[in-house]
Amino acid sequence: MRLVSYQPQYFPRLHYFARILNSDIFAVADYVQFVRHHAYVHDDLRERGPSYQAHTPIKAQSGVQILDIPTRRGQLAINETQLAFPNPKERLKNFRVIAQQYRTATHAKSVLPILEAFFKKPHATVADINTGSILLALAMLLEMPDPLNADTSSVEDSLRRSEFRLRRIVPFSRTPIQPSEKNQGRDANQWLVDACKHFGATEYYYGGTAASAYMDFTPFKDAGIVLVQQSWRGETYPQLYGDFVPNLSIIDLLMNASSSEAREAVFTKEA
């Protein structure tokens, strides 16, 4: 039984979908602190960049463009951080950019109306819009008949009939598992070990960023939990505007590839 945990990201990149789809349980870390920017380790150097909790990269005529969502200030959890759209029209700001850049994409005619309807929804928090974007994308990948109204239950039902490993999607906020608290001697590693025990997981699936940022393998080993590092490499697919750019937002894939091509691009390609 393999568990993966991820903060809900905004129309996530393809490696995100590859990781959750190649796990049995996706525990959505919706109650951890929201941050607009992260420190990343790149070539052994720490660099500060956009947090994908509030940003996503698409391909524009001028190159990669980062979309972002406006949020109210405050040191709050992802599921408590309010979106800060001043009026309903502002909810469509990112959609207008997407429509402009992808208007000639192969699947624009079918995908743009779905995205427009999604952006018109009055999402209240970062967790609401991000989890919604993940469920919407999964529903489209799985060719569900009504992706706009997809919820956890309907997506799980469709997953059971798919080739993917994923079967359960569970927000941490709906479990008895308490958030990590360093001041009380319970860090993120022990939090994840507790999650594995709660779900009966014997494997934890992680990425290189987590390994370099905070992961300590010892608590997992002591608990008898096998650690599996993602080594996925995505397939290329048709894109607009010149040379192929890997690992963009799921939006780019859905705009340019058929559902079957999209599933192939995010399937279990492990190096």
N, C-alpha and C positions, 0 to 999 in steps of 0.2 A: 504494500500500500504506500503510494508516494504522495507526499504533501508538498505544495508550493505555497508560499505566502508572498504577496505583493501589495504595495499601496495601490489604491485605485488611481490609475493615470488617465490623462485626457486623450482620448482616441490614441491608445498606445501604439508604440512601434512594433514591428513584426516579431522581434525576438521575444517580446512579452507574450504575445499570443502563442508562439511556439512553446514557451515554457509552461504556460498554464494548460495548454491542450495535451501536453505530454506528461501530465500529472493526473492522479486519481482525484485529488481534492485541491481546490483553489480556495485558500483562506484569504479573504480580502481584508487587508489591514486598514480598515476605514477609521479606526479610532486613534491612530497615532498622530503626532503633531504635524500640522500642515506647514510646509516651507515653500517659498516661491523660488529659492535658489539653493543648490546643493554644492558641496565640495566634492570633486571627483578626483580619482587617482588616474593619471594618464602618463605613461612612460616614467613611472616612479615619481611623478610630480603631482602635487595637489593643485587642481584648477577649480575655479568657481564658475558655474554655469547654470542654465535654467533648470528648474525642477520640472520633471515631466508630470508632476501632480497638477501643474497649471499651464504646461506648454506642450506643443506637439509639432514636429517638423513635416512640412509638405514640400513638394517640388514646384517651384514657380519658374516662370520664363527667365528670371534673373538669377536663379539658383535656389538653394534650399531656403525656405522661409519658415520662421517660427510663429505659429499662432499661439495666443495666450488668452486666458480667461481672467477678467478683473475680479478681485476679491477684496473684502473688507479686511482692515488691519486687525491684528490681535494674535496672540499666541494660543491658538485653539487647535483642536483636533480637526482632521480632514472632514469628519461628518458634522462638525459644528461651524466650520468656516463658511460664512455666507458669501454668495456671489454678489457682485456690486454693479449690476446693470442699472444705469440711471433711468432707463425707460424700456418698454418692450422692443422697440426698434433696435436697441443696442444688442439684444440677444442674437440678432442676425448678422452682426459685424463679421464674425469669422466665416459664416456661410457665404457672404458676398465675396470674400476673398477666394474661397474654395471654388465658387461658381465661376469667377473670372479666370482663375488659373486652369481649371479642368473642363471648361466648356466644350473643348474639342476631344476630350478623352472618350475612349470607345464606349464606356458604360455610363457616361454622364447623364444621358436621357433617363435612365432608370434609377440611378443612384441619387442624383441631385434632389429630386422631389422628396425622397425619404430623409435626406439630411436636412432639408429646409424645414420639414415638419418637426424633426427632432430639435432643432435649434429654437423653434418657436415655443417649445414647451417651457413652462415656468419653473425650471430647476431651482431649488432653493440653496443648496450647499454644493461645495466642491465634490463631496462624495456622491451626491445625487447625479450631477452631470457626468462625472467620470465613470461611475458604475453603470449608468445608463448608456454611455458610449461603448463600453465593453460589451454589454448585453446586446446592444443594437448590432455591433460588428459581428458577434458570434452568430446572431440570428441570420444575418446576411450571408455569412460563410456557409451556414448550414441550410441555406435556402428555405428558411421558415416562411410561411405564407404572410405573416403579419409582423414584420420585424419591429415596427414602431411600438407595438404593445407587448413585446417580449419581456418576460420577467424571469427571475431565477428558475422558477418551477418549469416553465415552458421550455426554456433553453436546456435545462437538465434532461427533460424528456426527449428532446431532439438529439442531444448528445448520446443518449443510450442507443440510438439507432445509427450512430455515425462510426467512422473508422478511428476517431480520436479516443485517447485514453481518459480524458476528463469526464467525470460523472457528477461531482458535487461542487457547488459554488456557495461558500458560506462566509458572510461578513463576520469579522471578529466581534463586532459590537453585539451580535446576536448569540454569542457564546458566553459561558461563565469564565473564560480565560481572561485574566486581568492583564492590562498593558504592562510592559516592562517598566521598572522603576529603579534606576541606578542607585539612587540615594538609599534604597532599602536592600541593596545587594542583589537585585534581580535584573540582570541586563537583557539585551535583545536575544542573546543566545539561549538563556534559560527560558525566556518567553516562547521561543520557537520549539524548544524541547518539550515544554508544557503542551504546546499545540499538537505536536506529534503524538504525545501520549493521549491527549483528549480524543483525537480522531483515530487512534489505533494505527498510526502511520509507522512503517518500518524504514522508510527512506525520506530524506529531505532533499529537495531539488533546488539548487541555488546557482547564482551567477557570479561572474568574476568581480563585479563591483562590490557585492556584499562581502565576498571573501577578503578583499583588500581593505574594506572600510571598517568592518566590525566583527566578522565572524571568528569565533574561537571553536576549533573542532573538538576540543576535549569534552565539553558537556554532552555532545551528541554521542561520542564514542562511549562515554561512561553509561549513557542511557541505552546503548545498543542500537542506535539509529544510524543507518548507513547514509553517508553524504554523497550526493551525485551532482557533479558540476555540469552545467549546461555547456555544450560545445557546438551548438547549432550553427549551421551556415545556410542561409536562405537561398532558394532558387531565384534566378533572374526572371523577370517578366516584362512585358512591354511597358515602356514609360514615355511620357512626353519630354521634350526639351533636351535632346542630346544624350550624353553618356548615362548609363545606369547608375543610380545612387541607391545603395542598399539600406535596409532597415529604417525606412521612413514610417510615417504614420500609417495606420491601417487604411486611412482615407485614400492614400495614393494607390494602394493595392486594389481596393474595391472599385476605384474609378477606371483602372486600366486593365483589369483581368476579369475573366469570367469566374463564377463561383468555384468551378472545379479547378481552374488554374490558381485561384487564390488559396484554396485548401492545400494544393500541392506546395505553394510557396511558404506556407507556415507549418507544414507537417513536421514530422520528427526527423529532420535532417541533422544528424549528429556527426561531427567530424571525428 
